[in-house]
Amino acid sequence: MKSAFEIAMARLEEAAGPGRKLTDSQKAEIAEITKKYDARAAEERLSLDGQMAKAATFEELEKLRGELATALTRIEDDREKAKEAVWGSA
């Protein structure tokens, strides 16, 4: 039985025509990129969560939350650029 995601992807491929296919090495490279950037995001969360726990004021806590959001956005952007580079070579 297909999942809803698999059904949606099949319909999308039918409507748009066949998309770019990745080789096994490209799939492995994307998996490595995902693991690398997930680890970076986790490190950033751990670092700033510790600082947030020690925050003395609400303003300090909000500043740290903003830093975390900025860092996570930057990491996500870097991840997508790295993945796009692999897709671009497909």
Contacts in CASP RR format, 6 or more apart in sequence:
PFRMAT RR
TARGET T0000
AUTHOR 0000-0000-0000
METHOD contacts of the structure
MODEL  1
MKSAFEIAMARLEEAAGPGRKLTDSQKAEIAEITKKYDARAAEERLSLDG
QMAKAATFEELEKLRGELATALTRIEDDREKAKEAVWGSA
2 10 0 8 1.000
13 19 0 8 1.000
20 87 0 8 1.000
20 90 0 8 1.000
21 90 0 8 1.000
22 30 0 8 1.000
22 86 0 8 1.000
22 87 0 8 1.000
22 90 0 8 1.000
23 90 0 8 1.000
26 86 0 8 1.000
26 89 0 8 1.000
26 90 0 8 1.000
29 86 0 8 1.000
30 83 0 8 1.000
30 86 0 8 1.000
33 79 0 8 1.000
33 82 0 8 1.000
33 83 0 8 1.000
33 86 0 8 1.000
34 79 0 8 1.000
34 83 0 8 1.000
37 75 0 8 1.000
37 76 0 8 1.000
37 78 0 8 1.000
37 79 0 8 1.000
37 82 0 8 1.000
40 75 0 8 1.000
41 72 0 8 1.000
41 75 0 8 1.000
41 76 0 8 1.000
44 68 0 8 1.000
44 71 0 8 1.000
44 72 0 8 1.000
44 75 0 8 1.000
45 68 0 8 1.000
45 72 0 8 1.000
48 64 0 8 1.000
48 67 0 8 1.000
48 68 0 8 1.000
48 71 0 8 1.000
51 64 0 8 1.000
52 61 0 8 1.000
52 64 0 8 1.000
52 65 0 8 1.000
52 68 0 8 1.000
55 61 0 8 1.000
55 64 0 8 1.000
END
